Structures are given as C-alpha cells and as structure tokens.
Amino acid sequence: MAQKEFKLPDLGEGLKEGTLVGWKVKEGETIASEQAIAEVETDKATTELPSPFAGKVVKLHYKPGDVIPVGQVILTVEVAGSTAPAAKTPAKPAAKAAPAKSPVATKPAAAEIKSPAPAVPATPKAASAPAAPVVAQKTLPESSAVLNPSTILAAPATRKLAREKGVDLKNVRGTGPGGRITQEDVLSFVSGGGRAMDDLMAPIATHGEGGGLTFPRPMLPDFSRFGESERKPASPIRRRIVQAMTISSQVTAAVTYTDEADISALEKFRSDAKDITKERGIKLTSLAVVAKACAAALQRFPDFNASYDDDKQEVVYKKYYHIGIAVDSPAGLLVPVLRNADSRPISELAGEIVSLAEAARTGKIQREQMQGGTFTITNIGVIGGLSFTPVINWPEVAILGLGRTQERLAFDTDGKTIIAKKMMPLCLTFDHRLIDGAAAARFVNAIKEYLENPLLLLMDA
C-alpha cells in the first residue's frame, strides 16, 4: 500500500490560507474519490474540500480552528500502490537533515535581533544601550521577525502590491493571522489608515508614507482587574469585516443624509402583481425595486458609481452597475452582488436576491459573487429601526440604508384630504471628499421619484 498526501489547494485569487471549520472524515475511515473530507472557511465563504483519491485515512494533520496555508499537507491517505513510498522515504530525512546543519547560522541571527546588550557585557553602563531597540520594537509589528525582510509574513500578491505602491512592508502592521500582512493592510497604509510604525503611546497623529494621517491605537486595559472575561479568536469573516470597516472609517469622509419615500404606490403595485409573481415562482420584494431604482439613479448621477484614487488624485467612473445587497448571515455581514442591475428586469433581480441571500446564510456563497460591487444597499428595516448610519463599502463612495416602513397619516396631494401613507426611510452615507451634500440630496430625490412612481422605471431603467 502507498500513502498519498492531500495539500490544501488554491482557494481563489488572493487567498493564501483558510481556517479549518471541521472534518467530515475520521482517521482509519475509508473514503471514496471526490468525497467531501473537510470544510474550510476563507475571508467570506465556506468551502467543502473533496478528496482527489480514494483510500484509508491515515492522518488528519490539523484540528478545527487551525489556520492552514495553501500548499500544506492536511490529510494523508493510504491507497493501492507500491512504488510511491520508496520515492518519498529518502526525501523526508533529507529535509530534516538540512535544518540540522543550519542552527549555527540561525541562532546568531536571532541573538542579534533579540539581545544586543551582550555585545558589551564588561561595561556596566551598557544596561542603558538596549533602550533604543526596545523603543523601536514598540513601533514595529508585534513579531520581531519583521526585522528580517525574508521573514515578513506576506503573500506574494501582497508583496507585489507593496512594490507597486512603493511601500516598505517593514513599516506595515499586519492584521492577518499571526501578524500576516494582507493587501488591505497595504492599501490602508497607503491611504493613511494603516498603523505603520505607530508608537501606541503617541499622543498625536503622525504622517504615514502614504501622505495621510496615521492615528495611534490605544492599548486595551487589563480587563481581569474588573472581573472575569473570556477571549475567543475572531473568525476569518469577522477579521475581514473589522479590516473593511476600519479602512472605510479612516479613508472616507462619511456623511449621512436622511429622507423618506412614500411607497404607497409601490406597495399597491406589489399587491396587484402578487398572483402573477406567485405563478412565476417569484417573490417580488420592495428591495428588488429599490435595487432597480438605485441602478437607474446611478446612471443619472455617475459620481455615486465611482471610486477615488488617492495615489493618482483621479476619480474612477465605472460604466457598469453592480449593486451589492448586504445580508445578515450567521457568520457575519456579507455583501453579494447583483451584476448589471441596470439592464435586468425587476423579476430577475428579485429571484437572484433570494438565491444569493440563501447562499450567504448557508455559507455556500462564492467569493466571486461578492466582488465588483459599485454601490451597496443595506436593509435594517426588516429587523427594526427608522434611521441609522450605514458604513460605506470602500472603495465604493456611497451606501443606501433602508429603515422600517411605517404607515402614517398625511395630507394627500390636494393638501386637504388626510390619507394613510406608507413611508420608507432612506439613509444615504456618502464620501464627502468626492460628493457634495446637494448632490446627495438630488440623488436621493431621484431614488424617491422611482419608488413613488414605479412606472417611471419602465421609461428610465
């Protein structure tokens, strides 16, 4: 019998690691080819891994919760064969022998980094010499290994991005697992939102290499002084959300404009079309109509379908209209994307919203289904709340939040008759660096116009 090793495969563009959610097999179990053996969670999706070969599971190399780099052996399977073991056996001792010869070269390097003081042991005053290295370590990422460029934890794609942006990775604090530097860390540094070289005790903001301000991050207090607490590692999705929210809040000048739309006509339209949509197996929600209205409004106001390039001081106007729909999933907030919402019928958008939301909530959403958005809608109204301040999904420049629809008494268009109206709150957060307040009001007015007169979508969309 021969043994084969299954290595963690490429998980998609830019992904260099995954977190093991759980095993679907046990050691000693016989598995079939293409059988699902494990679930691995990446930044925003959970993926099942199928075994490329059949056989008996010899060893599971990781346990649930471990972060596994792409290319590492995660499973060893015993399969039929006779020549494979002979080829592999001499290779392993050779690999172990190499490190055995190199500790002499490795240890001095570590000693030089960690303890410069022993270089002058005979001088009593040398006790103050380490002061400079100690201060330097506070301003660098937590791992002292970054003093050696070859040991900086960063994927090749991240290193390439850093070279393109002219960023020295030694100056960037990694927020990934184990202090790994991500592409978002590099972009955050360039935009001035990174924590590069930040002395945590600094009282004022300093200027980063990207030209923007880098603010100090205060240290957490010792919570044990006040009572019992518990620490749990953040999931990959939660870490991604933290990074995205931090970048957005530090890079953009966010302002929220609030108004409300009378969707009485829209609700009547949905009620009248209920039988037809039911026959077609479509759940026509107001969210689908809002998505279509936003796509139509974005065509009239291109500034809201843009991104700002801080490096080149240019505005990037996108000629496609991909609407992100925020979904509240058990793993955290996910944003699937409705592509080309401007050219698709509302019924089609409604069906895709349902399928994407279901995929997000069950962990089946694919990474590519959450990429390329140009504008985002988040609907807190299904849970409750009239008004809130949604956070821009950077590098987009605006996001529309929907509050809870309420029925209220108001004057009719004649100004005399009091009627019941269904009012939907609209909360638009926009990047004031690129968009002025007056433009935001006009954009929301355009969305209101479509929601209050749905037939206009037939003419403009």
C-alpha positions as CSV (number, residue, x, y, z in Angstrom):
1,M,0.0,0.0,0.0
2,A,1.2,3.5,-0.8
3,Q,0.5,6.8,1.0
4,K,-0.6,10.0,-0.7
5,E,-0.7,13.5,0.8
6,F,-3.5,15.9,0.1
7,K,-2.4,19.5,0.3
8,L,-4.7,22.5,0.8
9,P,-5.4,23.6,-2.8
10,D,-5.6,27.1,-4.2
11,L,-8.7,28.7,-2.6
12,G,-9.1,31.5,-5.2
13,E,-7.4,34.7,-6.3
14,G,-5.5,36.4,-3.5
15,L,-6.3,33.7,-0.8
16,K,-3.3,32.1,0.7
17,E,-4.8,30.4,3.7
18,G,-8.0,29.1,5.2
19,T,-9.4,28.2,8.6
20,L,-10.4,24.6,9.1
21,V,-14.1,24.6,10.2
22,G,-14.3,20.8,10.7
23,W,-13.5,17.4,9.4
24,K,-16.1,15.2,7.6
25,V,-13.9,12.1,8.0
26,K,-12.0,10.3,10.7
27,E,-8.6,8.6,10.9
28,G,-9.0,5.0,9.9
29,E,-12.0,5.7,7.8
30,T,-12.2,4.5,4.2
31,I,-13.1,7.3,1.8
32,A,-14.1,7.5,-1.9
33,S,-12.7,9.7,-4.6
34,E,-14.3,13.2,-4.7
35,Q,-15.9,12.6,-1.2
36,A,-16.1,15.7,0.9
37,I,-13.5,15.5,3.6
38,A,-13.5,18.9,5.3
39,E,-14.9,22.4,5.4
40,V,-12.5,25.4,5.1
41,E,-13.5,29.0,5.8
42,T,-11.9,31.8,4.0
43,D,-12.5,35.6,4.2
44,K,-16.1,35.5,3.2
45,A,-17.1,31.9,2.2
46,T,-17.0,28.4,3.5
47,T,-15.8,25.7,1.0
48,E,-16.1,21.9,1.1
49,L,-12.9,20.1,0.1
50,P,-13.3,16.9,-1.9
51,S,-10.6,14.2,-1.8
52,P,-8.8,13.7,-5.1
53,F,-8.2,10.0,-4.4
54,A,-9.8,7.0,-2.6
55,G,-8.3,5.1,0.3
56,K,-7.9,4.8,4.1
57,V,-7.4,8.0,6.1
58,V,-4.0,7.6,7.9
59,K,-3.7,11.0,9.5
60,L,-5.5,14.3,9.9
61,H,-2.8,16.9,10.2
62,Y,-4.8,19.8,11.6
63,K,-7.6,20.3,14.0
64,P,-10.7,22.5,13.7
65,G,-9.9,26.2,14.2
66,D,-6.4,25.9,12.8
67,V,-5.3,28.4,10.1
68,I,-3.8,26.4,7.2
69,P,-1.6,28.0,4.5
70,V,-2.3,26.9,0.9
71,G,0.0,24.1,-0.1
72,Q,0.3,22.5,3.4
73,V,-0.5,18.8,3.8
74,I,-3.8,18.4,5.6
75,L,-4.6,14.8,5.1
76,T,-2.6,11.5,4.4
77,V,-4.4,8.7,2.7
78,E,-3.3,5.1,2.2
79,V,-4.1,4.0,-1.3
80,A,-3.2,1.0,-3.5
81,G,0.3,1.1,-4.9
82,S,3.9,0.0,-4.2
83,T,6.4,2.5,-5.6
84,A,5.3,5.8,-4.1
85,P,6.5,5.1,-0.5
86,A,10.0,4.3,-1.7
87,A,10.3,7.6,-3.5
88,K,9.1,9.6,-0.6
89,T,11.0,7.9,2.3
90,P,14.5,9.2,1.5
91,A,13.1,12.7,0.8
92,K,11.9,13.2,4.3
93,P,15.2,12.5,6.1
94,A,16.9,14.8,3.6
95,A,14.5,17.6,4.5
96,K,15.2,17.1,8.2
97,A,19.0,16.9,7.7
98,A,19.1,20.4,6.1
99,P,17.8,22.2,9.2
100,A,20.2,20.2,11.4
101,K,23.2,21.8,9.7
102,S,21.9,25.3,9.8
103,P,21.2,26.1,13.5
104,V,24.6,27.6,13.8
105,A,23.7,30.2,11.2
106,T,20.2,30.7,12.5
107,K,20.8,31.2,16.2
108,P,23.3,34.0,15.9
109,A,20.9,35.9,13.8
110,A,18.2,35.5,16.4
111,A,20.6,36.6,19.1
112,E,21.5,39.7,17.3
113,I,17.8,40.7,17.0
114,K,16.7,39.9,20.5
115,S,19.6,40.9,22.7
116,P,22.1,43.4,21.5
117,A,23.3,44.1,25.1
118,P,25.6,41.0,25.5
119,A,27.9,42.5,22.8
120,V,29.3,44.8,25.6
121,P,29.0,42.8,28.8
122,A,32.0,44.2,30.5
123,T,30.7,47.8,30.6
124,P,28.2,48.5,33.4
125,K,26.7,51.5,31.6
126,A,25.7,49.2,28.7
127,A,22.5,48.5,30.5
128,S,21.0,51.6,29.0
129,A,22.1,50.7,25.5
130,P,19.1,48.4,24.7
131,A,16.8,51.4,25.2
132,A,16.8,52.3,21.5
133,P,16.0,48.7,20.3
134,V,13.1,48.5,22.9
135,V,11.5,51.7,21.6
136,A,12.0,50.5,18.0
137,Q,10.2,47.3,18.7
138,K,7.1,49.2,20.0
139,T,6.7,50.9,16.7
140,L,7.1,47.7,14.6
141,P,4.6,44.9,14.2
142,E,4.4,42.6,17.2
143,S,6.7,39.9,15.8
144,S,10.4,40.8,15.9
145,A,10.9,38.6,12.8
146,V,10.0,41.5,10.6
147,L,13.4,42.9,11.1
148,N,14.5,40.4,8.5
149,P,12.7,41.2,5.2
150,S,12.8,37.5,4.2
151,T,10.7,36.6,7.3
152,I,7.9,39.2,6.8
153,L,4.6,37.4,6.8
154,A,3.0,38.4,3.5
155,A,1.8,36.5,0.4
156,P,3.4,37.1,-3.0
157,A,0.4,39.0,-4.2
158,T,0.7,41.3,-1.2
159,R,4.4,41.9,-1.8
160,K,3.8,42.7,-5.4
161,L,1.1,45.2,-4.4
162,A,3.5,46.8,-1.9
163,R,6.2,47.1,-4.6
164,E,3.7,48.8,-7.0
165,K,2.6,51.2,-4.2
166,G,6.2,51.9,-3.1
167,V,5.6,50.6,0.4
168,D,8.2,49.0,2.6
169,L,6.5,46.1,4.3
170,K,8.6,46.6,7.4
171,N,6.6,49.7,8.1
172,V,3.2,48.0,7.9
173,R,1.4,46.4,10.8
174,G,-0.2,43.1,9.8
175,T,-3.8,42.4,10.9
176,G,-4.0,38.9,9.5
177,P,-3.5,35.6,11.4
178,G,-0.1,35.6,13.2
179,G,0.6,39.2,12.2
180,R,0.4,38.4,8.5
181,I,0.3,41.5,6.3
182,T,-2.7,41.5,3.9
183,Q,-3.4,43.5,0.8
184,E,-5.9,45.5,2.8
185,D,-3.1,46.4,5.3
186,V,-1.0,47.8,2.4
187,L,-3.9,49.8,0.9
188,S,-4.8,51.1,4.4
189,F,-1.2,52.2,4.9
190,V,-1.1,53.9,1.5
191,S,-4.4,55.8,2.2
192,G,-3.1,56.9,5.6
193,G,-5.3,54.5,7.6
194,G,-2.6,51.9,8.5
195,R,-1.0,51.6,11.8
196,A,2.6,51.5,10.4
197,M,5.4,52.4,12.8
198,D,2.8,53.8,15.3
199,D,4.0,54.3,18.9
200,L,1.0,53.2,20.9
201,M,1.8,55.8,23.4
202,A,1.9,58.7,20.9
203,P,-0.5,61.5,22.0
204,I,-1.0,63.0,18.5
205,A,-1.4,61.8,14.9
206,T,1.6,61.4,12.6
207,H,2.0,61.3,8.9
208,G,2.5,58.0,7.2
209,E,4.4,57.3,4.0
210,G,1.1,57.4,2.1
211,G,0.7,61.1,2.9
212,G,-2.3,60.6,5.1
213,L,-2.6,60.7,8.9
214,T,-1.8,57.6,10.9
215,F,-3.6,57.6,14.3
216,P,-2.3,55.8,17.3
217,R,-4.3,52.8,18.6
218,P,-4.6,52.8,22.4
219,M,-3.8,49.6,24.3
220,L,-6.6,47.6,25.8
221,P,-6.9,47.8,29.6
222,D,-6.3,44.8,31.8
223,F,-9.9,43.5,32.0
224,S,-9.0,41.0,34.7
225,R,-8.8,43.9,37.2
226,F,-12.6,44.4,36.9
227,G,-13.9,40.9,36.7
228,E,-13.9,37.6,34.8
229,S,-13.6,37.7,31.0
230,E,-13.1,35.3,28.1
231,R,-11.2,35.6,24.9
232,K,-12.2,33.9,21.6
233,P,-10.4,34.1,18.3
234,A,-12.3,36.1,15.7
235,S,-13.4,34.1,12.7
236,P,-11.8,34.9,9.3
237,I,-15.1,36.6,8.2
238,R,-15.2,38.8,11.3
239,R,-11.5,39.7,10.8
240,R,-12.3,40.7,7.3
241,I,-15.3,42.8,8.4
242,V,-13.1,44.6,11.0
243,Q,-10.5,45.4,8.4
244,A,-13.1,46.7,5.9
245,M,-14.9,48.8,8.5
246,T,-11.6,50.2,9.8
247,I,-10.4,51.1,6.3
248,S,-13.7,52.7,5.4
249,S,-13.9,54.8,8.6
250,Q,-10.3,56.0,8.2
251,V,-10.2,56.6,4.5
252,T,-13.5,58.2,3.7
253,A,-15.1,61.4,5.0
254,A,-18.5,59.9,5.6
255,V,-21.7,61.9,5.9
256,T,-25.2,60.6,6.2
257,Y,-28.2,62.2,4.5
258,T,-31.7,61.0,5.6
259,D,-35.1,61.3,3.8
260,E,-38.1,59.1,3.3
261,A,-40.1,57.9,0.4
262,D,-43.9,57.4,0.1
263,I,-44.0,53.8,-1.2
264,S,-47.8,53.5,-1.1
265,A,-48.0,53.2,-5.0
266,L,-45.1,50.6,-4.9
267,E,-46.9,48.5,-2.3
268,K,-50.1,48.6,-4.3
269,F,-48.2,47.5,-7.4
270,R,-46.7,44.6,-5.5
271,S,-50.1,43.6,-4.1
272,D,-51.7,43.8,-7.6
273,A,-48.9,41.7,-9.1
274,K,-48.9,39.1,-6.3
275,D,-50.9,36.4,-8.2
276,I,-48.7,36.8,-11.3
277,T,-45.5,36.7,-9.4
278,K,-46.6,33.7,-7.4
279,E,-47.4,31.8,-10.6
280,R,-43.9,32.5,-11.9
281,G,-42.4,31.5,-8.6
282,I,-41.1,35.0,-7.9
283,K,-41.0,36.7,-4.5
284,L,-41.3,40.4,-5.5
285,T,-39.9,42.4,-2.6
286,S,-39.6,46.1,-2.3
287,L,-35.8,45.6,-2.0
288,A,-35.7,44.4,-5.7
289,V,-37.5,47.5,-6.8
290,V,-35.1,49.7,-4.7
291,A,-32.1,48.0,-6.4
292,K,-33.5,48.7,-9.8
293,A,-34.3,52.3,-8.7
294,C,-30.7,52.8,-7.5
295,A,-29.3,51.4,-10.8
296,A,-31.4,53.9,-12.7
297,A,-30.4,56.8,-10.4
298,L,-26.7,55.9,-10.7
299,Q,-26.9,56.3,-14.4
300,R,-28.1,59.9,-13.9
301,F,-25.6,60.6,-11.1
302,P,-22.3,58.9,-12.1
303,D,-20.4,60.4,-9.1
304,F,-22.1,57.8,-6.9
305,N,-20.9,54.9,-9.1
306,A,-17.3,55.9,-8.8
307,S,-14.2,55.5,-6.7
308,Y,-11.5,57.9,-5.7
309,D,-7.8,57.1,-6.4
310,D,-5.8,58.8,-3.7
311,D,-2.5,57.9,-5.3
312,K,-3.3,59.4,-8.7
313,Q,-5.7,62.0,-7.5
314,E,-8.3,60.8,-10.0
315,V,-11.9,59.8,-10.0
316,V,-12.7,56.4,-11.5
317,Y,-16.1,56.3,-13.1
318,K,-17.5,52.8,-13.6
319,K,-19.6,52.1,-16.7
320,Y,-21.2,49.1,-15.1
321,Y,-23.8,49.0,-12.4
322,H,-23.3,46.2,-9.9
323,I,-25.5,46.6,-6.8
324,G,-24.3,44.9,-3.5
325,I,-27.0,43.7,-1.2
326,A,-26.0,43.4,2.5
327,V,-27.1,40.1,4.0
328,D,-27.2,39.3,7.8
329,S,-25.7,35.8,7.9
330,P,-24.8,33.6,11.0
331,A,-21.1,34.2,10.2
332,G,-21.5,38.0,9.9
333,L,-22.4,40.6,7.3
334,L,-21.9,39.5,3.7
335,V,-22.5,41.5,0.6
336,P,-23.4,39.5,-2.5
337,V,-23.6,41.5,-5.8
338,L,-26.3,41.9,-8.4
339,R,-24.4,42.3,-11.6
340,N,-25.7,44.6,-14.4
341,A,-28.7,45.6,-12.4
342,D,-29.4,48.4,-14.9
343,S,-30.2,46.1,-17.8
344,R,-32.1,43.3,-16.0
345,P,-35.8,43.1,-15.2
346,I,-37.0,43.5,-11.6
347,S,-38.4,40.0,-11.6
348,E,-35.0,38.6,-12.3
349,L,-33.3,40.7,-9.7
350,A,-35.9,39.6,-7.1
351,G,-35.1,35.9,-7.8
352,E,-31.4,36.5,-7.6
353,I,-31.7,38.4,-4.3
354,V,-33.4,35.4,-2.8
355,S,-30.9,32.9,-4.1
356,L,-27.8,35.0,-3.1
357,A,-29.2,35.6,0.4
358,E,-29.8,31.9,0.9
359,A,-26.3,31.1,-0.3
360,A,-24.8,33.7,2.1
361,R,-26.8,32.4,5.1
362,T,-25.9,28.8,4.5
363,G,-22.2,29.5,3.9
364,K,-22.4,28.5,0.2
365,I,-21.7,31.9,-1.3
366,Q,-18.7,32.0,-3.6
367,R,-16.0,34.7,-3.4
368,E,-16.6,35.9,-6.9
369,Q,-20.3,36.5,-6.1
370,M,-19.2,39.2,-3.6
371,Q,-16.8,41.1,-5.8
372,G,-17.1,44.0,-8.2
373,G,-19.9,46.0,-6.4
374,T,-20.2,49.7,-7.3
375,F,-23.0,50.7,-4.8
376,T,-24.4,48.9,-1.8
377,I,-27.9,48.7,-0.2
378,T,-28.4,47.6,3.4
379,N,-31.9,47.0,4.8
380,I,-32.2,47.2,8.5
381,G,-35.9,47.8,8.3
382,V,-36.7,44.1,8.2
383,I,-35.5,43.9,11.8
384,G,-36.4,47.4,13.0
385,G,-35.2,50.9,13.3
386,L,-36.2,54.1,11.4
387,S,-32.8,55.7,10.9
388,F,-29.1,54.7,11.0
389,T,-25.7,55.5,9.6
390,P,-24.5,52.7,7.3
391,V,-20.8,52.4,6.7
392,I,-19.5,52.9,3.1
393,N,-18.3,49.6,1.5
394,W,-15.0,51.1,0.4
395,P,-13.7,51.6,-2.4
396,E,-17.3,52.5,-3.2
397,V,-18.3,56.0,-2.4
398,A,-21.9,55.6,-1.1
399,I,-24.3,53.2,0.5
400,L,-28.1,53.4,0.9
401,G,-29.7,52.2,4.1
402,L,-33.4,51.3,4.3
403,G,-35.3,51.8,7.6
404,R,-38.6,50.2,8.7
405,T,-41.6,51.2,6.6
406,Q,-44.3,52.7,8.7
407,E,-47.9,53.7,7.8
408,R,-48.6,57.3,8.8
409,L,-51.4,59.8,8.3
410,A,-50.6,62.7,6.0
411,F,-52.2,65.1,3.6
412,D,-52.9,64.0,0.1
413,T,-51.7,65.9,-2.9
414,D,-54.7,68.3,-2.7
415,G,-53.5,69.5,0.6
416,K,-56.9,68.9,2.3
417,T,-57.6,65.2,2.4
418,I,-55.8,63.2,5.1
419,I,-54.9,59.7,4.0
420,A,-52.6,56.8,5.2
421,K,-49.2,56.7,3.5
422,K,-46.5,54.0,3.8
423,M,-43.2,55.8,4.3
424,M,-39.8,54.2,3.9
425,P,-36.8,55.9,5.5
426,L,-33.8,56.3,3.2
427,C,-30.3,56.8,4.8
428,L,-27.6,57.6,2.3
429,T,-24.0,57.6,3.6
430,F,-21.6,59.2,1.1
431,D,-17.9,60.1,0.9
432,H,-17.9,63.9,1.2
433,R,-14.4,64.1,-0.3
434,L,-16.0,63.3,-3.7
435,I,-19.7,64.1,-3.3
436,D,-21.3,67.3,-2.0
437,G,-24.3,67.5,0.2
438,A,-26.5,69.0,-2.6
439,A,-25.6,66.2,-4.9
440,A,-26.5,63.6,-2.3
441,A,-30.0,65.2,-1.8
442,R,-30.6,65.2,-5.6
443,F,-29.5,61.6,-5.8
444,V,-31.9,60.5,-3.0
445,N,-34.7,62.6,-4.7
446,A,-34.1,60.6,-7.9
447,I,-34.5,57.3,-5.9
448,K,-37.6,58.6,-4.2
449,E,-39.1,59.5,-7.6
450,Y,-38.7,56.0,-8.8
451,L,-40.1,54.4,-5.6
452,E,-43.1,56.8,-5.5
453,N,-43.8,56.3,-9.2
454,P,-42.7,52.8,-10.1
455,L,-43.9,53.1,-13.7
456,L,-41.0,55.6,-14.3
457,L,-38.6,52.6,-14.1
458,L,-40.1,51.4,-17.4
459,M,-39.0,54.6,-19.0
460,D,-35.6,55.3,-17.4
461,A,-34.3,51.8,-16.4
